Amino acid sequence: MKLVWKLLRHHISVPQFVGFFFANLMGVLIVILGFQFYRDVEPVFTQPDSFMSADYLIISKQISIGNTLSGQSNTFTGAEINDISSQRFVNKTGQFTSTLYNVSAYMGVGGSPILSSEIFFESVPDDFVDASEDDWTWDKGSSVVPIILPRTYINMYNFGFAQSRSLPKISEGLVGMIDFRILISGNGMKDEYKGKVIGFSSRLNTILVPQAFMDWSNAKYSDRQPEEPTRIVIEVGNPTDDRISRFIDENGYEVEDNKLNAEKNMFFLRMVVSLVMSVGIIISVLSFYILMLSIYLLVQKNSSKLENLLLIGYSPRQVAFPYQMLTALLNLSIVAVACVIIYFVRRYYMDTIESIYPNLNGGTLLPSMVFGGVLFVFITMINSLIIRNKVTNDIWKHKSE
């Protein structure tokens, strides 16, 4: 065996193997990084909402220039609500209720003010809010009001305000850091309340309060009659039912949801990752071809000496083994270096992703390491079979003839 290693070291071309190493490293790096990036980013588009079930759809009327000029209202009448409720795909319906008074809010984190503006609240029946009863309960006379914020608020804070001022980022587990003061005025009265933020919703683009507080505050701070709702929330048995989309289109409604956009984004994400990984595979295949050419040249240069080794009793397996070990060590070092590079690249982009989505489950590097191990075993097995076939067919059989 030592004789074969000496022959191998004597005729090896360092530039060829260095070229193979970096070419294959580039290909393997692209393939594994594409795989890891897809796994890390996929939850951004597929994670469920914390406070609203996937079976709930929010419906509103389409607003167009024609409707605005003609004076058509974007509110739902009682007859339209009854029509929606009577559809077979609808299990139950609920109405959004808006404030009929003036609301100003002050929002701060860790003593630093981040929002001071006039706002408005909305509410839906409590059974449409997937929150614990202890968190989503308001008792008459209490000065603390539970609140659910749109996730866009906290994303803007984490990615913009907090990052520029070196403030702590907020996640679901740190909502207690948010100081939310509410100033309500109307009907000749003015009072202050403390908002208790219990979490964030990616499907709601409004500040949500319990229905009990909404009904009580509208009655106290306004003498106006409740207005017809502009949005309806419905529970459906199957969100993919074709009858839903037909009914929405026929009545000029629209679904206020980011599901469709998420599905489109997922499609483009898969397409881009597939294209990038395809480029990596092509590079790996070409570098693999370079390696095989280099091994063939080594075997060809040593063919007469390898024949002598076979004549004195070495088996084709023993002759091929050093060449197989060479390719295995090269492949192992390539996968190992690729995993190290991916570790640092992933740390860079995950910092950005987690600043936008603090509650995102970041996952681990383990799937990529397993994937890299599978690539290593697969490529090394092919290399070994080709080398063994080369020694057996071109040298062993030639010796026998």
C-alpha positions as CSV (number, residue, x, y, z in Angstrom):
1,M,0.0,0.0,0.0
2,K,2.9,2.4,0.8
3,L,4.2,1.9,-2.8
4,V,0.9,3.1,-4.2
5,W,0.9,6.2,-1.9
6,K,4.5,7.0,-3.1
7,L,3.4,6.7,-6.7
8,L,0.4,8.9,-6.0
9,R,2.5,11.6,-4.3
10,H,5.1,11.5,-7.0
11,H,2.8,12.4,-9.9
12,I,0.1,14.5,-8.1
13,S,-0.6,17.9,-9.6
14,V,-1.2,20.4,-6.8
15,P,-2.7,23.2,-9.0
16,Q,-5.3,20.8,-10.5
17,F,-6.5,19.6,-7.0
18,V,-6.4,23.2,-5.7
19,G,-8.6,24.2,-8.6
20,F,-11.0,21.3,-8.0
21,F,-11.1,22.2,-4.3
22,F,-12.2,25.8,-4.8
23,A,-14.5,25.0,-7.7
24,N,-16.3,22.3,-5.8
25,L,-16.3,24.4,-2.6
26,M,-18.2,27.1,-4.5
27,G,-20.7,24.6,-5.9
28,V,-21.3,22.8,-2.6
29,L,-21.5,26.1,-0.7
30,I,-24.2,27.4,-3.0
31,V,-26.2,24.2,-2.7
32,I,-26.1,23.9,1.1
33,L,-26.5,27.6,1.7
34,G,-29.6,27.6,-0.6
35,F,-31.0,24.7,1.4
36,Q,-30.3,26.4,4.8
37,F,-31.6,29.8,3.7
38,Y,-34.9,28.2,2.5
39,R,-35.4,26.4,5.8
40,D,-34.6,29.6,7.8
41,V,-36.9,31.9,5.7
42,E,-39.8,29.6,5.1
43,P,-41.3,30.1,8.6
44,V,-41.6,33.9,7.8
45,F,-44.4,33.0,5.3
46,T,-45.9,30.0,7.0
47,Q,-46.0,30.8,10.7
48,P,-49.5,30.9,12.1
49,D,-51.0,34.0,13.6
50,S,-51.0,34.1,17.4
51,F,-54.5,35.5,17.9
52,M,-56.5,34.6,14.8
53,S,-57.2,31.1,13.5
54,A,-56.4,30.3,9.8
55,D,-60.2,29.5,9.5
56,Y,-61.1,33.1,10.0
57,L,-61.4,35.4,7.0
58,I,-61.8,39.2,7.2
59,I,-64.1,40.6,4.4
60,S,-64.5,44.2,3.3
61,K,-65.9,46.0,0.3
62,Q,-63.7,47.0,-2.6
63,I,-63.0,50.7,-2.7
64,S,-62.7,52.1,-6.2
65,I,-62.8,55.6,-7.8
66,G,-66.2,54.8,-9.3
67,N,-67.7,53.8,-5.9
68,T,-66.2,57.0,-4.3
69,L,-67.6,59.3,-7.0
70,S,-71.0,57.7,-6.9
71,G,-71.2,58.0,-3.2
72,Q,-71.6,54.3,-2.6
73,S,-70.9,53.2,1.0
74,N,-68.3,50.7,1.9
75,T,-70.3,49.6,5.0
76,F,-72.2,46.3,5.3
77,T,-76.0,46.5,5.6
78,G,-78.0,44.1,7.8
79,A,-79.2,42.3,4.7
80,E,-75.7,41.8,3.4
81,I,-74.5,40.4,6.7
82,N,-77.5,38.0,6.8
83,D,-76.6,36.9,3.2
84,I,-73.0,36.3,4.2
85,S,-74.1,34.3,7.3
86,S,-76.5,32.2,5.3
87,Q,-73.7,30.8,3.0
88,R,-73.0,27.1,3.5
89,F,-69.3,27.6,3.8
90,V,-69.7,30.1,6.7
91,N,-69.9,28.7,10.3
92,K,-70.3,32.0,12.0
93,T,-69.8,35.7,11.5
94,G,-68.7,38.7,13.5
95,Q,-68.6,42.4,13.0
96,F,-65.7,44.9,13.5
97,T,-66.8,47.7,15.9
98,S,-64.9,51.0,15.8
99,T,-64.5,53.8,18.4
100,L,-67.0,56.7,18.2
101,Y,-64.8,59.0,20.3
102,N,-61.3,60.5,20.2
103,V,-58.3,58.4,21.2
104,S,-54.7,59.6,21.7
105,A,-52.0,57.1,22.6
106,Y,-48.5,57.3,24.0
107,M,-46.3,54.3,23.5
108,G,-42.8,53.8,24.9
109,V,-40.3,51.1,25.5
110,G,-37.9,51.2,28.4
111,G,-38.7,54.8,29.1
112,S,-38.0,55.9,25.5
113,P,-41.0,57.3,23.6
114,I,-41.6,55.8,20.2
115,L,-45.2,56.8,19.4
116,S,-47.5,59.7,20.3
117,S,-50.5,60.1,18.0
118,E,-54.2,60.0,17.6
119,I,-55.4,56.5,16.9
120,F,-58.6,54.5,16.9
121,F,-59.6,51.1,18.3
122,E,-61.5,48.3,16.8
123,S,-63.0,45.1,18.3
124,V,-64.5,41.8,17.2
125,P,-66.5,39.3,19.3
126,D,-64.2,37.8,21.8
127,D,-64.7,34.2,20.5
128,F,-62.9,35.3,17.3
129,V,-59.8,36.2,19.4
130,D,-57.6,33.2,20.2
131,A,-56.3,34.5,23.5
132,S,-56.7,33.2,27.1
133,E,-59.7,34.5,29.0
134,D,-57.4,35.9,31.7
135,D,-55.5,38.0,29.2
136,W,-58.5,39.1,27.0
137,T,-60.9,40.2,29.7
138,W,-61.9,43.7,30.7
139,D,-64.1,44.5,33.7
140,K,-66.1,47.6,34.1
141,G,-64.3,50.2,36.1
142,S,-60.8,48.8,35.4
143,S,-58.3,51.3,34.1
144,V,-56.2,48.6,32.4
145,V,-57.3,47.7,28.8
146,P,-55.9,44.6,27.0
147,I,-54.6,45.4,23.6
148,I,-53.4,43.5,20.5
149,L,-51.1,45.4,18.2
150,P,-50.5,44.9,14.5
151,R,-47.2,43.1,14.0
152,T,-46.1,45.9,11.6
153,Y,-45.9,48.2,14.6
154,I,-43.3,46.1,16.4
155,N,-41.5,45.3,13.1
156,M,-41.0,49.0,12.5
157,Y,-39.8,49.5,16.1
158,N,-37.4,46.5,16.1
159,F,-35.9,47.1,12.6
160,G,-35.9,50.9,12.6
161,F,-36.2,52.6,15.9
162,A,-34.5,50.0,18.2
163,Q,-31.7,49.3,15.8
164,S,-30.8,53.0,15.2
165,R,-30.9,53.9,19.0
166,S,-29.5,50.6,20.4
167,L,-32.7,49.9,22.3
168,P,-33.8,46.3,23.2
169,K,-35.8,44.5,20.6
170,I,-39.3,43.3,21.5
171,S,-40.7,39.8,21.2
172,E,-43.9,38.1,22.4
173,G,-42.2,37.2,25.6
174,L,-41.1,40.9,26.3
175,V,-44.4,42.7,25.7
176,G,-44.3,43.8,29.4
177,M,-41.6,46.3,28.4
178,I,-44.1,48.3,26.3
179,D,-45.6,51.3,28.1
180,F,-49.0,52.1,26.4
181,R,-51.0,55.0,27.8
182,I,-54.4,55.9,26.4
183,L,-56.2,59.2,26.5
184,I,-59.9,59.1,25.7
185,S,-62.1,62.2,25.2
186,G,-65.6,62.6,24.2
187,N,-69.1,63.5,25.4
188,G,-67.6,66.2,27.6
189,M,-65.3,63.7,29.4
190,K,-61.6,63.0,29.3
191,D,-59.9,60.0,31.0
192,E,-56.6,58.1,30.9
193,Y,-56.2,54.4,30.8
194,K,-53.2,52.0,30.7
195,G,-53.0,49.7,27.7
196,K,-51.8,46.2,28.5
197,V,-50.2,44.8,25.3
198,I,-50.7,41.0,25.3
199,G,-49.2,40.4,21.8
200,F,-49.1,41.1,18.1
201,S,-51.1,39.9,15.1
202,S,-49.8,39.6,11.6
203,R,-53.4,39.3,10.1
204,L,-54.9,42.4,11.8
205,N,-53.9,45.9,10.7
206,T,-55.7,47.6,13.5
207,I,-55.4,48.0,17.3
208,L,-57.8,45.5,18.9
209,V,-59.5,45.9,22.3
210,P,-62.0,43.6,24.0
211,Q,-65.6,43.8,22.9
212,A,-66.8,44.6,26.4
213,F,-64.5,47.7,26.6
214,M,-65.6,48.9,23.1
215,D,-69.3,48.7,23.9
216,W,-68.9,50.4,27.3
217,S,-66.6,53.2,26.1
218,N,-68.7,54.0,23.0
219,A,-71.8,54.3,25.3
220,K,-69.9,56.5,27.8
221,Y,-67.8,58.8,25.5
222,S,-70.2,59.2,22.6
223,D,-73.8,60.0,22.0
224,R,-73.7,58.8,18.4
225,Q,-75.5,55.6,17.3
226,P,-73.3,52.7,16.4
227,E,-72.4,52.7,12.7
228,E,-72.7,49.8,10.2
229,P,-69.5,47.8,10.1
230,T,-67.0,48.2,7.3
231,R,-65.5,44.8,7.9
232,I,-66.8,41.4,8.7
233,V,-64.9,38.4,10.1
234,I,-66.2,35.0,9.2
235,E,-65.3,31.5,10.3
236,V,-65.2,29.0,7.4
237,G,-65.0,25.2,7.4
238,N,-62.4,25.1,4.6
239,P,-60.5,28.3,3.6
240,T,-59.6,26.7,0.2
241,D,-63.3,26.1,-0.7
242,D,-63.9,27.4,-4.3
243,R,-67.3,28.7,-3.3
244,I,-65.6,31.3,-1.1
245,S,-63.7,33.0,-3.9
246,R,-66.7,32.9,-6.2
247,F,-68.9,34.5,-3.6
248,I,-66.3,37.2,-2.9
249,D,-65.9,38.0,-6.6
250,E,-69.6,38.0,-7.4
251,N,-70.4,40.5,-4.6
252,G,-67.5,42.8,-5.1
253,Y,-65.9,42.0,-1.7
254,E,-62.3,41.4,-0.9
255,V,-60.5,39.4,1.7
256,E,-58.2,41.4,3.9
257,D,-55.6,38.8,4.5
258,N,-51.9,38.2,3.7
259,K,-52.3,34.5,3.0
260,L,-52.4,35.0,-0.8
261,N,-49.3,37.2,-0.7
262,A,-47.6,34.7,1.5
263,E,-48.3,31.9,-0.9
264,K,-47.0,34.0,-3.8
265,N,-43.9,34.9,-1.9
266,M,-43.3,31.3,-1.0
267,F,-43.6,30.4,-4.7
268,F,-41.0,32.9,-5.7
269,L,-38.8,31.9,-2.8
270,R,-38.8,28.3,-3.9
271,M,-38.2,29.3,-7.5
272,V,-35.2,31.5,-6.7
273,V,-33.7,29.0,-4.3
274,S,-34.2,26.2,-6.9
275,L,-32.4,28.3,-9.5
276,V,-29.5,29.2,-7.2
277,M,-29.1,25.5,-6.1
278,S,-29.2,24.4,-9.8
279,V,-26.3,26.8,-10.4
280,G,-24.4,25.2,-7.5
281,I,-25.1,21.7,-8.8
282,I,-23.8,22.6,-12.2
283,I,-20.6,24.0,-10.7
284,S,-20.2,20.9,-8.5
285,V,-20.7,18.6,-11.5
286,L,-18.1,20.4,-13.5
287,S,-15.6,20.4,-10.7
288,F,-16.4,16.7,-10.2
289,Y,-15.5,16.2,-13.8
290,I,-12.2,18.0,-13.3
291,L,-11.4,15.8,-10.3
292,M,-12.1,12.6,-12.4
293,L,-9.9,13.9,-15.2
294,S,-7.1,14.5,-12.6
295,I,-7.5,11.0,-11.2
296,Y,-7.5,9.4,-14.6
297,L,-4.3,11.3,-15.5
298,L,-2.7,10.0,-12.3
299,V,-3.7,6.4,-13.0
300,Q,-2.6,6.7,-16.6
301,K,0.8,8.1,-15.6
302,N,1.3,5.2,-13.1
303,S,-0.4,2.5,-15.3
304,S,2.8,0.4,-15.9
305,K,3.8,0.6,-12.2
306,L,0.3,-0.2,-11.0
307,E,0.3,-3.3,-13.3
308,N,3.5,-4.4,-11.7
309,L,1.9,-4.1,-8.3
310,L,-1.0,-6.2,-9.4
311,L,1.5,-8.8,-10.8
312,I,3.2,-9.1,-7.4
313,G,-0.1,-9.8,-5.6
314,Y,-1.9,-6.5,-4.9
315,S,-5.6,-6.6,-5.5
316,P,-7.5,-4.0,-7.6
317,R,-9.2,-2.8,-4.4
318,Q,-5.8,-2.2,-2.7
319,V,-4.5,-0.3,-5.7
320,A,-7.6,1.8,-6.0
321,F,-7.8,2.6,-2.3
322,P,-5.3,5.5,-2.1
323,Y,-7.0,7.2,-4.9
324,Q,-10.4,6.7,-3.3
325,M,-9.0,8.0,0.0
326,L,-7.6,11.1,-1.7
327,T,-11.0,12.0,-3.2
328,A,-12.8,11.2,0.1
329,L,-10.4,13.6,2.1
330,L,-10.9,16.3,-0.5
331,N,-14.7,15.9,-0.4
332,L,-14.7,15.9,3.4
333,S,-12.6,19.0,3.7
334,I,-14.8,20.8,1.1
335,V,-18.0,20.0,3.0
336,A,-16.4,20.9,6.4
337,V,-15.2,24.3,5.1
338,A,-18.6,25.0,3.4
339,C,-20.4,24.3,6.8
340,V,-18.0,26.7,8.6
341,I,-18.6,29.5,6.0
342,I,-22.4,28.9,6.1
343,Y,-22.3,29.2,9.9
344,F,-20.9,32.7,9.7
345,V,-23.1,33.7,6.7
346,R,-26.2,32.4,8.5
347,R,-25.4,34.4,11.7
348,Y,-25.3,37.6,9.6
349,Y,-28.6,37.2,7.8
350,M,-30.4,35.6,10.8
351,D,-29.6,38.8,12.9
352,T,-31.5,40.8,10.3
353,I,-34.4,38.3,10.1
354,E,-34.8,38.0,13.8
355,S,-34.8,41.8,14.2
356,I,-37.8,41.9,12.0
357,Y,-39.5,38.8,13.3
358,P,-38.4,38.4,16.9
359,N,-40.8,35.4,17.5
360,L,-39.4,33.5,14.6
361,N,-38.1,30.0,15.4
362,G,-34.6,30.4,14.1
363,G,-33.9,26.7,13.8
364,T,-30.4,25.2,13.7
365,L,-27.6,24.4,11.4
366,L,-28.1,20.7,11.9
367,P,-30.2,20.1,8.8
368,S,-27.5,21.6,6.6
369,M,-24.8,19.6,8.3
370,V,-26.9,16.4,7.7
371,F,-27.5,17.5,4.1
372,G,-23.8,18.1,3.7
373,G,-23.0,14.7,5.1
374,V,-25.4,13.1,2.7
375,L,-23.7,15.0,-0.2
376,F,-20.3,13.9,1.0
377,V,-21.3,10.2,1.2
378,F,-23.1,10.3,-2.2
379,I,-20.3,12.1,-4.1
380,T,-17.6,9.9,-2.4
381,M,-19.4,6.7,-3.3
382,I,-19.6,7.8,-6.9
383,N,-15.9,8.8,-6.9
384,S,-14.9,5.4,-5.4
385,L,-16.9,3.4,-7.9
386,I,-15.5,5.3,-10.9
387,I,-11.9,4.9,-9.6
388,R,-12.4,1.2,-8.9
389,N,-13.9,0.7,-12.3
390,K,-11.0,2.6,-13.9
391,V,-8.4,0.4,-12.2
392,T,-10.3,-2.8,-12.8
393,N,-11.1,-2.2,-16.5
394,D,-8.1,-0.3,-17.7
395,I,-5.3,-1.9,-15.7
396,W,-6.4,-5.2,-14.2
397,K,-8.0,-6.5,-17.4
398,H,-5.2,-5.1,-19.5
399,K,-2.7,-7.0,-17.3
400,S,-4.7,-10.2,-17.6
401,E,-4.7,-9.9,-21.4
